[in-house]
Amino acid sequence: MDPTSDSALSTHGTLAAFRELAPEILQELLGQAETLELTAGQMLFAGEQPYKNAVFILREGDMELRDADGRVFGLEPGDVLGIDNYFDASPYTATATALTQVLVDVLPASSLRAAELRHPEIFNAFNRLLAERIRSQTTHPVTGVWSLPARTIMKAPLATRGPDTTVREAFETMSLRQIGSLGIADDARQLLGLVTFVSLANGLVAGSVRPDDRVLDGASEEPCPINFDAPLWKVQAEQTRLGTRYLVVVEEGKPVGIISQTDILYALASYQLAFIAQIDEAGNFDELKAFNGRLSQIAQELRQNNRSAGMAVRALSEIHLAIQRRCIALVLDGLRIEGLGEPPVPFAFLIMGSGGRKEMMIGTDQDNGIILADRPQTDAPETRAWFMSFCDRVNHRLDEIGYDWCTGDIMARNPDFHKSLSEWRRQISQIAEIPTAKRARWSTIFFDFETLYGDDRLAVALRTHIFDELRNKPRLLTLMVEDDATGKPALGLFNRLVTASDKDRKGKIDLKRNGTRILADAARVYALSEGIDATNTGDRFSALVRLGRLNSAFVNSVLAAYDELLDLTLGHQLRQAQNGQPLDKLLNLEELTPLEEESLRIAMRVAKHLQGRIQGEFGTIML
């Protein structure tokens, strides 16, 4: 059979890796493939065999894939083999054997790589596949807020109108009722379509409908149903998979309500706010220390009760920030009681590093600073003395309640991180004008600042100045990328996981230096180059997609990898906390299940790809 024939294309149209490719692209790929015939019992490749520089597509017959653990997976026409090996040219880890007479299309790796350069759709498809591989191995939580059924968070009932509803009537109904969606149903309550403001705009702009046409004729969208008892984690997963903002909740096939992305966020926020409210009511530092002492237990609950590690870590960070924020408030109360009065000028107490990104683990030290507003009295000795005393007390109190002193002395009591807005601006201008490797490393920590307490307008003003300087003097960004290159993904020959060899980390993988830091550093540089305000790594990557700077499929694979690395780090620290061990980010591979180890390997491959990409874009070379 000709691999480009209609019947062959029909079979290949079901391929998981290529399902979204246009027929002409798929035909181009298959036109470069050679057909291989195997008899029953014949092997296509064997475990540990070197990579054959090709991707294989089963066209006819049945095969099986047997992995190193003896597990057997059936293969049918349309399945693709060798994609993992194509990514990194690694030896095969499983054996593929024909069960019947089979025909296999052999697509040379060189042809596929060339096609990737011509067609971004192929590159995107592979990144989606990487993301799916990582996320498919994630255990879904079954407790806490994520176990709540859809019916408990949906808006009910679903507002509906009949099938003859016009575009104008749908718009008027939604505007009058202040709702974002409207179901179109028949007399039997069968849902025929879903109308949103976006679907109305699309229909009118495209010219497919006019205001008095039926909304079903071109201004509605296909409803995406979810069962009324589906847990919240599944609701969120479906929204992500389908790329939709709304899911229609159904019971026995009938619509009973609607869930939007906002409804999910509200449910998550409500679950967390009660605990933070307790922190806000703490009356002394001993109570804050007690809250800090419960963080490992809280982290365990958050990990179990959240859809992803990224969400769990963000929620844990919000609790860290609430404790530190309350600590500052208590220090200010103490100054008032002592008769030292209110702050002489407005200020913004900053948190930097993982705190600024809201990516804090169980144990975290201090990374903070302060901006003083430019006022006539700012440089007065008594003003400076008041703030120096204030910052010294805050740093000491934070240490007392469980946030260790920063070993690099990145703290607000240090004059290097204690400046007025104009002083900070001058320093940033100097760094951008004459960047050095040392200044680049300093920037990777400081540029993730956020306001922990005080006047956020000062932080906004400083960030605006940073963007202005980097827009005109981007050399600093290149040096920041070069600094990132000092840490490489924990991959060796054939992209197999490798551990550190130095004395302090021997036999372990540094999940921060060789994993999360690489992804966070890349997000920071890209965001700074585009003037993106966000500091959280996930938020930065999402913003880059919205700006069109990075492709959504590529970012999806990066975020899946980042989530996996965060989960492994959090799980590692939880085990250490339970065993009474000091907390670190040095992972022994013996801690991992085979599934977790494979996920870590894939995540490291994504990190390697991202690091190579950003080095290419910013003119650096990975040594």
C-alpha positions, -999 to +999 in steps of 0.1 A: +000+000+000+012+035-008+019+053+025+003+084+011-029+068-001-063+078+013-067+046+034-032+051+049-040+087+057-072+077+073-053+053+096-026+077+104-051+104+112-057+087+145-021+089+156-018+104+191+014+123+182+001+136+149-036+139+154-037+177+151-016+179+119-032+191+087-037+163+061-011+179+038+015+179+065+008+143+074+009+134+037+043+151+034+057+131+063+044+098+051+057+105+016+092+104+031+086+071+049+097+036+037+075+006+043+089-023+064+073-057+064+076-080+095+064-115+101+049-128+133+075-131+161+100-107+144+113-078+164+113-042+153+137-032+180+149-046+214+155-031+248+190-016+252+194-016+214+209+016+200+185+041+185+178+035+148+174+071+139+137+067+129+102+068+141+079+039+133+042+040+125+022+007+126+000+007+095-013-029+094-013-058+118-008-062+156+023-058+177+032-058+214+056-036+234+073-053+264+091-029+288+121-037+311+097-046+340+079-072+319+047-052+313+031-058+279+012-032+259-008-040+228-002-020+196-027-014+169-026+003+135-021+040+140+003+037+170+037+054+169+068+039+182+102+055+190+090+090+198+108+091+231+140+080+215+136+106+188+136+133+214+170+124+228+185+096+206+186+073+236+187+035+234+154+016+234+140+007+268+114-018+255+111-045+229+086-042+200+075-075+185+051-083+156+022-106+167+009-110+131+021-100+096+026-063+099+034-033+078+054-005+094+061+030+080+097+040+088+101+078+090+138+088+092+146+111+121+164+135+098+133+140+077+112+145+108+136+171+122+136+190+088+098+189+088+097+203+124+116+234+111+092+239+082+060+232+102+057+246+138+026+224+141+049+193+144+070+209+171+038+219+190+024+183+187+056+169+203+055+193+231+019+184+238+030+148+239+057+156+264+033+174+287+008+145+285+035+120+293+044+139+325+008+147+336-005+112+329+017+099+357+003+124+382-018+109+410-051+129+412-060+140+447-091+125+462-095+145+494-102+181+504-116+207+481-106+188+450-129+159+459-159+182+460-185+171+434-194+195+405-229+200+418-215+218+450-197+245+431-219+250+400-242+278+393-278+265+391-300+263+372-284+268+338-301+298+321-316+286+288-337+299+259-354+281+230-338+271+197-353+301+178-336+327+200-319+354+179-284+368+185-300+401+197-322+383+221-294+362+235-272+393+240-301+411+257-309+382+280-273+378+291-268+415+297-301+419+316-294+389+339-256+397+341-246+361+332-217+350+310-233+321+294-267+310+280-279+275+271-300+269+240-323+240+246-353+223+230-386+215+246-372+182+260-344+202+277-318+187+254-290+212+251-284+223+215-257+249+220-240+273+245-238+310+240-211+332+255-201+368+248-171+354+229-192+332+207-216+362+199-186+384+190-170+357+169-202+351+150-208+388+143-172+396+134-169+367+111-201+377+094-217+343+098-248+358+116-266+391+119-284+404+150-318+390+140-305+356+129-309+325+151-280+323+175-276+286+166-268+295+130-233+307+138-230+324+172-230+295+196-205+268+206-207+231+213-215+225+250-188+207+269-206+185+295-194+172+328-213+148+351-229+163+382-209+141+406-175+145+389-148+157+414-134+191+412-100+179+400-117+162+370-137+194+363-105+214+362-087+188+341-115+188+315-114+226+313-077+225+306-079+196+281-108+211+261-095+247+264-129+260+274-140+284+301-174+268+307-185+233+314-222+224+315-231+201+344-254+173+334-275+148+353-289+119+333-281+138+302-300+169+312-283+203+319-286+212+356-259+239+360-227+255+347-192+258+360-168+285+349-131+289+357-140+317+381-162+292+401-132+269+405-109+297+417-136+308+442-139+273+456-101+271+461-098+305+476-126+298+501-109+266+512-077+285+520-089+318+534-102+303+567-067+293+577-051+326+567-077+344+587-065+326+618-029+338+611-042+374+607-056+372+642-024+360+658-017+383+688+020+375+694+051+360+679+048+327+698+015+321+679+032+328+646+060+304+655+034+278+662+018+283+628+052+280+612+057+248+631+026+233+615+038+240+579+049+205+572+015+191+582-002+219+562+021+212+532+011+175+533-026+184+533-021+209+505-002+183+484-030+158+488-058+183+483-045+202+453-048+194+416-011+201+409+021+207+428+022+242+415-011+250+431-001+234+464+032+253+465+014+286+457-011+279+485+017+271+509+035+303+498+004+323+506+005+309+541+042+317+545+035+352+533+006+356+557+028+346+586+055+370+576+030+398+569+015+394+604+050+394+618+057+428+603+023+441+616+032+430+652+066+447+650+049+479+640+024+475+669+054+471+692+070+503+679+038+522+686+035+508+721+071+519+728+062+554+717+083+553+685+053+563+664+043+556+628+067+551+599+081+586+590+076+580+553+057+554+532+076+522+525+074+489+507+089+459+525+099+435+497+102+398+496+124+383+469+135+349+455+110+321+459+089+342+482+084+368+455+076+341+430+052+324+455+072+292+451+082+286+487+087+250+501+083+239+537+116+254+549+127+288+536+151+315+547+148+352+544+152+371+512+139+407+518+146+444+514+129+477+517+120+507+495+116+541+512+095+568+495+113+599+483+102+626+507+120+657+520+125+639+554+136+605+539+174+613+542+170+628+577+192+608+602+162+602+625+141+588+595+169+564+585+175+554+621+138+546+626+137+523+595+170+506+603+156+498+638+123+486+622+141+464+597+165+449+623+135+440+645+116+424+615+146+403+605+152+392+641+115+384+647+113+365+614+143+344+625+127+337+658+094+324+643+112+301+619+126+320+589+164+316+591+188+344+584+198+346+548+234+332+545+240+358+518+227+386+541+199+395+516+178+412+543+163+446+548+186+454+578+215+453+553+221+487+538+227+471+504+190+461+504+177+492+524+173+522+500+150+549+490+133+546+456+157+571+440+187+551+454+173+519+440+167+535+406+203+547+405+216+513+414+195+496+387+207+521+361+243+513+370+238+476+368+222+479+334+248+503+322+278+482+333+265+446+338+289+419+352+285+383+361+282+392+398+255+418+391+237+393+369+235+368+397+223+395+421+196+404+396+183+368+394+174+371+431+163+407+434+142+410+402+117+386+416+106+411+443+070+416+454+056+438+481+052+419+513+039+448+533+034+485+527+029+508+497+029+486+466+031+517+443+068+520+453+075+484+440+055+491+408+076+523+402+108+504+407+097+476+384+088+501+357+123+516+359+138+481+355+118+475+324+128+509+309+165+503+316+165+467+302+146+478+271+175+502+262+204+481+277+195+444+273+231+431+278+223+423+315+197+397+303+224+379+283+246+377+314+217+364+334+213+336+308+250+328+311+247+326+349+218+302+344+241+280+322+263+272+353+236+248+363+226+221+338+198+195+338+208+163+356+212+144+323+241+125+309+248+102+280+216+093+261+198+118+284+199+094+313+196+108+348+230+115+365+237+124+401+262+149+415+298+138+421+310+165+446+314+157+482+283+174+496+259+162+470+274+128+459+249+104+446+220+129+446+202+152+422+200+189+431+163+196+422+168+233+425+202+239+408+197+213+381+159+216+377+135+243+390+161+271+388+167+265+351+130+269+343+125+298+367+155+316+353+143+313+318+108+325+327+124+355+344+146+365+315+118+361+289+094+381+312+119+409+318+126+412+280+088+416+274+080+439+303+058+414+321+050+423+357+043+388+369+069+371+391+055+336+395+071+312+370+038+298+358+022+332+355+052+345+335+050+316+310+013+321+306+017+358+300+044+350+274+018+328+255-008+356+256+018+380+241+026+355+214+063+354+226+062+316+232+040+289+218+012+274+240+021+238+233+058+244+242+049+263+274+024+235+283+053+210+283+075+234+303+048+239+329+042+202+332+079+197+338+080+225+364+050+210+382+067+176+383+099+191+397+080+211+424+061+179+433+093+159+437+108+186+458+078+190+481+075+152+485+112+150+493+110+177+520+079+161+535+097+128+539+126+147+555+103+166+579+086+133+589+120+118+597+132+148+616+160+156+590+172+190+579+153+201+548+171+204+515+165+199+478+190+171+472+171+140+460+184+105+462+170+085+433+163+056+456+134+076+470+116+074+437+093+049+422+101+038+386+072+060+374+085+090+393+120+084+380+108+084+344+088+116+350+119+132+364+139+122+333+112+137+310+111+169+330+149+172+328+147+168+290+122+196+288+145+218+310+174+210+287+154+220+257+143+253+273+178+261+284+192+255+249+164+276+234+169+306+256+207+305+252+203+305+214+179+335+216+200+356+239+233+348+221+250+325+247+266+292+242+261+262+265+295+248+274 
